[in-house]
Amino acid sequence: MILHRKNISARTSRNLYVAAPFCNLRFTAPRPQVKPESPNPETIGDYLRVERHKRGLKKYETAALLQIDQNTLYQWENNICFPKVYLMPKIIAFIGYDPLFKDPSSLAEQVAHYRRVKGFSRVKLGKLIGVTPDMISAIEQGKKGASEKMVEKVATFITGQLDP
């Protein structure tokens, strides 16, 4: 760039440029179409997006219903992050059911479902039942290392708590 004045750099002086005659133009385009609803939602974010579209809600309205930030909802719907366990009861109430509860005959699924519905961490559920959080984790993951006595204790508690 050539400057005609001495000792003036382009960084210090902004008035040396002539404005183009089309600077006041504003370009507009139609809004992009909303993402089509996933025919088979897989994650909590997918289910939230589908339910939000069914109800005709905007993101800020859904975020207000769930008492979360709009950016948090965006991250969930785009599968950037997963909701915390303590927020799951509100999400399940919004959707109307627990979409991740696939196999009710499995103890692992029953324990995970109970934790999601109640919003309990593994630590809190373990204290409630009287087992370690590692035991709850092992049962949820279907690991074989859990003692039969402890598994029976968890199974008795969970089956007594879940609605028939």
Secondary structure as UniProt FT lines:
FT   TURN            6..7
FT   TURN            10..12
FT   TURN            15..16
FT   TURN            21..24
FT   HELIX           44..55
FT   HELIX           59..66
FT   HELIX           70..77
FT   TURN            78..79
FT   HELIX           85..87
FT   HELIX           88..95
FT   TURN            99..100
FT   TURN            104..105
FT   HELIX           107..118
FT   HELIX           122..129
FT   HELIX           133..141
FT   TURN            144..145
FT   HELIX           148..161
//
